[in-house]
Amino acid sequence: MSQRPTLLFVSPRFLFPANEGGKIRTSNILRHMKGGAFRIVLAAPVPSDASRFASDIESVCDSFVSWPATPASMLRRVRALADRYPVSVATDASTAGSAAIAAALRDRPGVVLVDFIHGAVLAPDRIPGASVLFTHNVEAEIFERHARVATGLRRLVWRDQARKMARFEGDALRRFDRVIAVSARDADVLRSRYGLDRVDRIDTGVDLDFFRPEREPDHPRAQEGTVVFAGVMDSAANIDGIEFLGDQVWPMVVRARPGARAVIVGRNPPAALVAAARQRGLAWTFTGYVDDIRPHVASAHVFVIPLRVGSGTRIKAFEAMAMGRPVVSTTVGVEGLDVEDGVHLLMADDPGAFAAAILRLLDDAELRSRLTQAARGLLEDRFSWSHVAQQVEAICQRALGGVAVASQDGRSCAHKVGHDGRGVGLVEGHSANGIAAANRAPDPLQARAH
């Protein structure tokens, strides 16, 4: 039996605990790829307490390469504003990390897969052999959307960061043989925006055994009902969404249901946001970090995703659906997911429409049941992490095969292998940042797109 080729998987951050959307996606894909076509070498920065995650590391790779993580302090972020890279990339740059990657490359891995556009800052300009870049978002798009909703000086800062990210993102994407996008929509944007012709899309999975349907709480009395949101609360996008929910949507909800409650689950809620909700007398609970998100979701009647900023896909939507909770989301909140308004969830962007959708679900048990059954059925039919891992493995195999062909005839593998004649990747799918990720980034200095 021939020896398996090595996949060097470069991550710009430590994957554990898997409490953010990108970490959830990456760790589950690696866990289901381990033991397959590739011997996996994971390279990542490590915090001082990394040893307590030894079993988690072992579950996702065959070998681990590391360097000390450098915390991105506020002072470092402020200084990075003058960097040629956007702040989120500049703070991922690491001399030790680049040296570790260079050493790993001397072992000549069959494929190098870099996770997140930010990870490209750790890799050399020319990567030997086959190379793949795994994008979880269209990063410049996130920054541009922040600039549109920001005001004053923040808008100017976001615009500057968006310009830097667009330049870095385009340059980095063109360095790789293949690019992975997490939705057909993102794949189309990357192709058109940056002139790429070797973009593969993948699905986003959900752990259907962990996120199982839960019995709905007792039907709320006419003036009550519980709404839940879950997401890391040191994310600028999530903060903006919760401000939108509280300022523009919630007043209409409580006019109809004065006893309605909201539970905001996620680490590091900004003190100013919590204080504002308390001062206004909102029946809101901010849990902060929790070990297990599921009891909080199970105790609610409606799951909301009121996001106005973001890119990529949000795993939290699929996790809520897997638990049998009806979802109300903005368009951005479920962007890139193959779900249908009125069939799997209710969608609304206008504050009045969003409030009406919440109230409609609180009032209509039959509608809640119909949406949740359709959503769970969709997930069971098509979305699992093992399926997604197979897609990523196939892309890496095609990248490796493309290099082999190129070495024989001297032609570029980018146009040689794995395309259907239109420059579109052959991995088909739909797709789905996560409820499990719940565990005030008021400006670009604190916001991290990943």
C-alpha positions as CSV (number, residue, x, y, z in Angstrom):
1,M,0.0,0.0,0.0
2,S,1.5,3.4,-1.0
3,Q,2.2,6.0,1.6
4,R,-0.4,8.7,2.0
5,P,0.6,12.1,0.8
6,T,0.9,14.8,3.5
7,L,-1.5,17.7,3.8
8,L,0.0,20.6,5.6
9,F,-2.9,22.6,7.1
10,V,-2.0,26.1,8.2
11,S,-4.3,27.8,10.7
12,P,-3.7,31.4,11.8
13,R,-5.2,30.7,15.2
14,F,-5.5,27.8,17.7
15,L,-8.6,25.8,16.9
16,F,-9.7,25.0,20.5
17,P,-11.9,25.5,22.2
18,A,-14.1,25.4,19.1
19,N,-16.3,28.3,20.2
20,E,-16.4,30.4,17.0
21,G,-17.9,29.7,13.6
22,G,-14.6,29.3,11.8
23,K,-13.1,27.0,14.5
24,I,-16.2,24.9,14.4
25,R,-16.1,24.5,10.7
26,T,-12.4,23.8,10.5
27,S,-12.1,21.4,13.5
28,N,-15.1,19.3,12.3
29,I,-13.7,19.1,8.7
30,L,-10.2,18.0,9.9
31,R,-11.7,15.5,12.4
32,H,-13.6,13.8,9.6
33,M,-10.7,14.0,7.2
34,K,-8.3,12.3,9.6
35,G,-7.5,8.7,8.6
36,G,-8.5,9.4,5.0
37,A,-6.6,10.1,1.9
38,F,-4.0,12.4,3.5
39,R,-1.7,12.4,6.5
40,I,-2.6,15.6,8.2
41,V,0.0,18.0,9.7
42,L,-1.7,20.9,11.5
43,A,0.3,24.0,12.0
44,A,-1.1,26.7,14.3
45,P,-0.1,29.2,17.1
46,V,-0.7,27.9,20.6
47,P,-1.7,29.7,23.8
48,S,0.0,29.0,27.1
49,D,-2.7,26.5,28.2
50,A,-2.6,24.5,24.9
51,S,-1.7,21.3,26.8
52,R,-5.2,20.9,28.1
53,F,-6.4,20.5,24.6
54,A,-4.1,17.6,23.8
55,S,-6.9,15.2,23.0
56,D,-8.6,17.7,20.8
57,I,-5.5,18.3,18.8
58,E,-4.9,14.5,18.4
59,S,-8.5,14.1,17.1
60,V,-7.9,16.4,14.1
61,C,-4.4,15.6,12.9
62,D,-1.6,13.1,12.7
63,S,1.1,15.6,13.6
64,F,1.1,19.1,15.1
65,V,3.5,22.0,14.4
66,S,3.2,25.1,16.6
67,W,4.6,28.4,17.7
68,P,3.7,30.7,20.6
69,A,0.6,32.7,20.0
70,T,1.0,36.5,20.4
71,P,-2.1,38.2,21.9
72,A,-3.4,41.1,19.8
73,S,-3.4,43.8,22.4
74,M,-5.1,47.1,21.9
75,L,-1.8,48.8,21.6
76,R,-0.7,46.4,18.9
77,R,-4.0,47.0,17.0
78,V,-3.6,50.7,17.2
79,R,-0.1,50.5,15.8
80,A,-1.3,48.2,13.1
81,L,-3.6,50.9,11.7
82,A,-0.5,52.3,9.9
83,D,0.5,48.9,8.5
84,R,0.1,48.1,4.8
85,Y,-2.1,45.1,5.9
86,P,-5.5,45.4,7.5
87,V,-5.4,45.2,11.3
88,S,-6.8,41.7,11.4
89,V,-4.0,40.4,9.1
90,A,-1.2,42.4,10.6
91,T,-1.9,41.0,14.0
92,D,-1.8,37.4,12.6
93,A,1.6,38.0,11.2
94,S,4.3,36.1,13.2
95,T,8.0,35.7,12.5
96,A,8.0,32.5,14.6
97,G,4.9,31.3,12.7
98,S,6.4,32.0,9.3
99,A,9.6,30.2,10.4
100,A,7.6,27.1,11.5
101,I,5.7,27.0,8.2
102,A,9.0,27.3,6.2
103,A,10.5,24.4,8.2
104,A,7.4,22.3,7.6
105,L,7.6,23.0,3.9
106,R,11.1,21.6,3.8
107,D,9.4,18.2,4.3
108,R,7.7,18.7,0.9
109,P,4.1,18.1,1.8
110,G,1.9,17.0,-1.1
111,V,-0.7,19.8,-0.5
112,V,-0.5,23.0,1.5
113,L,-4.0,24.2,2.7
114,V,-4.1,27.6,4.3
115,D,-7.2,28.4,6.5
116,F,-8.7,31.9,6.2
117,I,-7.3,34.6,4.0
118,H,-5.4,35.8,7.1
119,G,-3.3,32.6,7.2
120,A,-1.7,33.6,3.9
121,V,0.4,36.1,5.8
122,L,2.3,33.2,7.3
123,A,3.1,31.4,4.0
124,P,5.9,32.3,1.6
125,D,5.0,34.1,-1.6
126,R,5.8,31.0,-3.6
127,I,4.4,27.8,-2.1
128,P,6.0,24.6,-3.5
129,G,3.7,21.9,-4.7
130,A,-0.1,22.1,-4.6
131,S,-1.7,24.9,-2.7
132,V,-5.3,25.5,-1.5
133,L,-6.7,28.6,0.3
134,F,-9.8,28.0,2.4
135,T,-11.9,31.1,2.6
136,H,-14.7,31.3,5.2
137,N,-15.9,34.8,4.1
138,V,-15.3,37.4,1.4
139,E,-13.3,39.5,3.9
140,A,-13.2,42.8,2.1
141,E,-17.0,42.6,1.8
142,I,-17.4,42.4,5.6
143,F,-15.3,45.6,6.0
144,E,-17.2,47.4,3.3
145,R,-20.5,46.5,5.0
146,H,-19.2,47.8,8.3
147,A,-18.3,51.1,6.6
148,R,-21.8,51.4,5.2
149,V,-23.5,51.2,8.7
150,A,-20.8,53.1,10.6
151,T,-20.7,56.8,11.2
152,G,-18.1,59.5,11.8
153,L,-14.5,58.5,12.3
154,R,-15.4,54.8,12.4
155,R,-16.7,55.0,8.9
156,L,-13.4,56.5,7.7
157,V,-11.4,53.8,9.6
158,W,-13.6,51.0,8.1
159,R,-13.2,52.4,4.6
160,D,-9.4,52.4,5.0
161,Q,-9.4,48.9,6.4
162,A,-11.7,47.7,3.5
163,R,-9.3,49.1,0.9
164,K,-6.3,47.4,2.5
165,M,-8.3,44.1,2.9
166,A,-9.4,44.2,-0.8
167,R,-5.8,44.6,-1.9
168,F,-4.5,41.9,0.4
169,E,-7.3,39.5,-0.3
170,G,-6.9,39.7,-4.1
171,D,-3.1,39.3,-4.0
172,A,-3.4,36.3,-1.6
173,L,-6.1,34.5,-3.5
174,R,-4.1,34.6,-6.7
175,R,-1.1,32.9,-5.1
176,F,-3.0,29.6,-4.7
177,D,-3.7,26.8,-7.1
178,R,-7.3,26.4,-5.8
179,V,-9.6,28.4,-3.6
180,I,-12.4,27.0,-1.4
181,A,-15.6,29.1,-0.7
182,V,-18.2,28.1,1.8
183,S,-21.2,28.9,-0.5
184,A,-22.1,29.2,-4.2
185,R,-22.7,32.9,-3.5
186,D,-19.2,33.5,-2.1
187,A,-17.7,31.5,-4.9
188,D,-19.4,33.7,-7.5
189,V,-18.3,36.9,-5.7
190,L,-14.7,35.7,-5.5
191,R,-14.6,34.8,-9.1
192,S,-16.1,38.1,-10.3
193,R,-14.4,40.4,-7.9
194,Y,-10.9,39.0,-8.1
195,G,-10.9,37.4,-11.6
196,L,-10.4,33.8,-10.2
197,D,-11.3,30.8,-12.2
198,R,-10.4,27.9,-9.8
199,V,-12.9,28.3,-7.0
200,D,-14.6,25.3,-5.5
201,R,-17.6,25.6,-3.2
202,I,-18.4,23.3,-0.3
203,D,-21.3,22.8,1.9
204,T,-21.4,23.7,5.6
205,G,-22.3,20.9,8.0
206,V,-23.9,20.5,11.3
207,D,-23.5,17.9,14.0
208,L,-27.0,16.3,13.9
209,D,-26.3,14.1,16.9
210,F,-25.1,16.9,19.1
211,F,-27.8,19.3,18.0
212,R,-30.9,17.2,18.3
213,P,-34.5,18.3,18.3
214,E,-35.7,19.5,21.7
215,R,-39.2,19.7,23.0
216,E,-40.6,23.1,22.6
217,P,-41.1,25.0,25.9
218,D,-44.7,25.5,27.1
219,H,-46.7,27.6,24.7
220,P,-46.3,31.2,25.8
221,R,-49.2,33.1,27.2
222,A,-50.5,35.9,25.1
223,Q,-48.2,38.5,26.5
224,E,-45.0,36.4,26.7
225,G,-42.5,34.5,24.7
226,T,-38.8,34.0,24.6
227,V,-36.4,34.9,21.8
228,V,-32.8,33.8,21.7
229,F,-29.7,34.9,19.9
230,A,-26.3,33.2,20.1
231,G,-23.0,34.4,19.0
232,V,-19.7,35.8,20.2
233,M,-20.4,39.2,21.6
234,D,-17.0,40.6,21.0
235,S,-17.8,40.6,17.3
236,A,-18.6,43.9,15.8
237,A,-21.1,42.3,13.4
238,N,-23.0,40.7,16.3
239,I,-23.0,43.9,18.3
240,D,-24.5,45.8,15.4
241,G,-27.1,43.1,15.0
242,I,-28.1,43.2,18.7
243,E,-28.3,47.0,18.6
244,F,-30.5,46.8,15.6
245,L,-32.7,44.2,17.5
246,G,-32.9,46.3,20.6
247,D,-33.3,49.8,19.1
248,Q,-35.5,49.2,16.1
249,V,-37.2,45.8,16.4
250,W,-37.8,45.1,20.1
251,P,-40.1,48.2,20.8
252,M,-42.6,46.8,18.3
253,V,-42.4,43.3,19.8
254,V,-43.1,44.4,23.3
255,R,-46.0,46.7,22.2
256,A,-47.7,43.5,21.2
257,R,-46.3,41.2,23.9
258,P,-45.2,43.3,26.9
259,G,-43.9,40.2,28.7
260,A,-41.6,39.1,25.8
261,R,-38.0,38.2,26.8
262,A,-34.8,38.0,24.9
263,V,-31.7,35.9,25.9
264,I,-28.4,37.0,24.3
265,V,-25.9,34.1,24.6
266,G,-22.2,34.6,24.0
267,R,-18.9,35.6,25.5
268,N,-17.8,39.1,26.4
269,P,-21.0,41.2,25.9
270,P,-19.9,44.8,26.0
271,A,-20.7,46.6,29.2
272,A,-22.2,49.5,27.4
273,L,-24.7,47.3,25.5
274,V,-25.7,45.5,28.7
275,A,-26.1,48.8,30.6
276,A,-28.2,50.3,27.8
277,A,-30.6,47.3,27.8
278,R,-31.0,47.6,31.6
279,Q,-31.5,51.3,31.6
280,R,-34.3,51.0,29.0
281,G,-36.0,48.3,31.1
282,L,-35.7,45.6,28.4
283,A,-36.4,42.1,29.6
284,W,-33.1,40.9,28.2
285,T,-30.6,38.5,29.7
286,F,-26.9,38.5,28.7
287,T,-25.4,35.1,29.7
288,G,-21.8,35.7,28.8
289,Y,-19.8,32.6,28.1
290,V,-21.6,29.3,28.6
291,D,-20.2,25.8,28.4
292,D,-23.2,24.4,26.5
293,I,-25.4,26.6,24.4
294,R,-28.2,24.0,23.9
295,P,-30.2,24.5,27.1
296,H,-30.5,28.2,26.3
297,V,-31.7,27.6,22.8
298,A,-34.1,24.8,23.9
299,S,-35.8,27.2,26.4
300,A,-36.6,29.7,23.7
301,H,-39.5,29.8,21.3
302,V,-37.8,31.7,18.4
303,F,-34.1,31.9,17.4
304,V,-33.2,35.3,15.8
305,I,-30.3,36.3,13.5
306,P,-30.6,40.1,13.2
307,L,-27.3,40.7,11.4
308,R,-26.8,43.5,8.9
309,V,-23.0,42.9,8.5
310,G,-21.1,39.8,7.5
311,S,-20.0,37.5,4.8
312,G,-19.6,33.8,4.4
313,T,-22.2,31.7,6.1
314,R,-23.4,31.4,9.7
315,I,-23.4,27.9,11.2
316,K,-25.6,29.2,14.0
317,A,-28.6,29.1,11.6
318,F,-28.2,25.3,10.9
319,E,-27.6,24.5,14.6
320,A,-30.8,26.2,15.6
321,M,-32.7,24.5,12.9
322,A,-31.2,21.1,13.9
323,M,-32.6,21.7,17.4
324,G,-36.0,22.4,16.1
325,R,-36.2,26.1,16.8
326,P,-37.9,28.3,14.2
327,V,-35.5,31.0,12.9
328,V,-36.1,34.6,11.9
329,S,-33.2,36.1,10.1
330,T,-32.1,39.0,7.9
331,T,-30.9,38.2,4.4
332,V,-27.3,38.7,5.5
333,G,-27.9,36.3,8.5
334,V,-28.6,33.3,6.2
335,E,-26.6,34.5,3.1
336,G,-25.1,31.7,1.2
337,L,-27.3,29.0,2.8
338,D,-29.6,27.0,0.7
339,V,-32.8,27.7,2.7
340,E,-36.1,29.2,1.5
341,D,-38.1,31.9,3.2
342,G,-41.4,30.6,4.3
343,V,-40.3,27.0,4.0
344,H,-37.4,26.6,6.4
345,L,-37.4,30.0,8.2
346,L,-38.8,33.5,8.0
347,M,-36.7,36.3,6.5
348,A,-37.0,40.0,7.1
349,D,-34.7,43.0,6.7
350,D,-37.0,45.9,7.6
351,P,-37.4,46.4,11.4
352,G,-41.2,46.2,11.2
353,A,-41.1,43.1,9.1
354,F,-38.6,41.5,11.5
355,A,-40.8,42.3,14.5
356,A,-43.8,41.0,12.7
357,A,-42.1,37.7,11.8
358,I,-41.1,37.2,15.5
359,L,-44.7,37.8,16.6
360,R,-46.1,35.6,13.9
361,L,-44.0,32.7,15.1
362,L,-44.8,33.3,18.8
363,D,-48.5,33.3,17.9
364,D,-48.6,30.4,15.5
365,A,-47.7,26.9,16.8
366,E,-48.6,25.3,13.5
367,L,-46.2,27.5,11.6
368,R,-43.4,26.9,14.1
369,S,-43.9,23.2,13.6
370,R,-44.0,23.3,9.8
371,L,-40.8,25.4,9.5
372,T,-38.8,23.3,12.0
373,Q,-39.8,20.0,10.5
374,A,-38.9,21.2,7.0
375,A,-35.6,22.6,8.2
376,R,-34.5,19.5,10.1
377,G,-35.4,17.4,7.1
378,L,-33.2,19.5,4.9
379,L,-30.3,19.1,7.2
380,E,-30.7,15.4,7.6
381,D,-30.9,15.0,3.8
382,R,-27.9,17.0,2.8
383,F,-25.7,18.6,5.5
384,S,-23.3,16.6,7.6
385,W,-19.6,17.3,8.5
386,S,-18.5,14.0,7.0
387,H,-20.0,15.0,3.7
388,V,-18.2,18.4,3.9
389,A,-14.9,16.7,4.8
390,Q,-15.2,14.5,1.7
391,Q,-15.6,17.6,-0.4
392,V,-12.5,19.3,1.0
393,E,-10.5,16.0,0.6
394,A,-11.6,15.8,-3.0
395,I,-10.5,19.4,-3.7
396,C,-7.1,18.7,-2.2
397,Q,-6.7,15.5,-4.3
398,R,-7.5,17.5,-7.4
399,A,-5.0,20.1,-6.5
400,L,-2.4,17.4,-6.0
401,G,-3.3,15.8,-9.3
402,G,-3.1,19.1,-11.0
403,V,0.5,19.6,-9.8
404,A,1.4,16.1,-11.0
405,V,0.0,16.9,-14.5
406,A,1.8,20.2,-14.6
407,S,5.1,18.6,-13.7
408,Q,4.7,16.3,-16.7
409,D,3.7,18.8,-19.4
410,G,4.8,22.1,-17.9
411,R,1.3,23.5,-18.1
412,S,-0.5,25.3,-15.3
413,C,-2.6,23.0,-13.2
414,A,-5.1,25.8,-12.5
415,H,-6.7,25.2,-15.9
416,K,-5.7,21.5,-16.3
417,V,-7.6,19.6,-13.7
418,G,-10.8,19.8,-11.8
419,H,-12.9,22.2,-13.9
420,D,-16.0,21.7,-15.9
421,G,-14.9,24.0,-18.8
422,R,-16.4,27.1,-17.3
423,G,-13.7,27.6,-14.7
424,V,-16.1,26.4,-11.9
425,G,-15.0,23.9,-9.3
426,L,-16.6,20.4,-9.6
427,V,-17.5,20.1,-6.0
428,E,-21.2,20.8,-5.9
429,G,-23.1,21.7,-2.9
430,H,-25.0,24.4,-1.1
431,S,-23.8,25.6,2.3
432,A,-23.9,27.1,5.7
433,N,-20.6,31.0,11.9
434,G,-22.3,28.9,14.9
435,I,-24.5,28.6,17.9
436,A,-21.6,26.7,19.5
437,A,-19.6,29.8,18.6
438,A,-21.5,31.8,21.3
439,N,-18.7,31.2,23.5
440,R,-18.3,45.5,22.1
441,A,-16.0,45.2,19.3
442,P,-17.0,48.8,18.6
443,D,-14.5,49.5,15.9
444,P,-12.0,47.8,13.5
445,L,-9.4,47.7,16.3
446,Q,-11.3,45.1,18.1
447,A,-13.3,43.4,15.4
448,R,-11.8,40.3,13.8
449,A,-13.5,39.0,10.7
450,H,-12.6,35.5,11.6
